């Protein structure tokens, strides 16, 4: 059972990473400067991600 849970956790972590990468790419496409994106905290990026999912 541990292997299955490990696989699920790994899959979820990869999904989160892909979601964040997609969010950053969208911000770049929308014209947000790289320096601005880099200064954002993890909390700010997560909040933007949550808002994007709700739209």
C-alpha positions as CSV (number, residue, x, y, z in Angstrom):
1,X,0.0,0.0,0.0
2,X,2.9,2.4,0.6
3,X,4.1,2.2,-3.0
4,X,0.6,3.2,-4.2
5,X,0.5,6.2,-1.8
6,X,4.0,7.2,-2.8
7,X,2.9,7.0,-6.5
8,X,-0.1,9.2,-5.8
9,X,1.9,11.7,-3.9
10,X,4.5,11.9,-6.7
11,X,1.8,12.4,-9.3
12,X,0.2,15.1,-7.2
13,X,3.5,16.9,-6.8
14,X,4.2,16.7,-10.5
15,X,0.7,18.1,-11.2
16,X,1.3,21.0,-8.9
17,X,4.6,21.8,-10.5
18,X,3.1,21.7,-14.0
19,X,0.3,23.9,-12.8
20,X,2.7,26.5,-11.4
21,X,4.8,26.4,-14.7
22,X,1.6,26.9,-16.7
23,X,0.6,29.9,-14.5
24,X,4.0,31.5,-14.9
25,X,3.9,31.0,-18.7
26,X,0.4,32.6,-18.7
27,X,1.7,35.6,-16.7
28,X,4.6,36.0,-19.2
29,X,2.1,35.8,-22.1
30,X,0.0,38.5,-20.4
31,X,3.0,40.8,-20.4
32,X,4.0,40.6,-16.7
33,X,7.7,41.3,-16.4
34,X,10.0,38.4,-15.4
35,X,11.4,40.5,-12.5
36,X,7.9,41.0,-11.2
37,X,7.1,37.3,-11.4
38,X,10.4,36.5,-9.7
39,X,9.7,38.8,-6.7
40,X,6.3,37.2,-6.1
41,X,6.1,35.1,-3.0
42,X,5.0,31.5,-3.0
43,X,1.8,32.6,-1.3
44,X,1.0,35.1,-4.0
45,X,1.6,32.6,-6.8
46,X,-0.6,30.1,-5.0
47,X,-3.4,32.6,-4.6
48,X,-3.2,33.5,-8.3
49,X,-3.3,29.8,-9.1
50,X,-6.5,29.4,-7.0
51,X,-8.1,32.3,-8.7
52,X,-7.2,31.0,-12.1
53,X,-8.8,27.7,-11.3
54,X,-12.1,29.4,-10.2
55,X,-12.3,31.4,-13.4
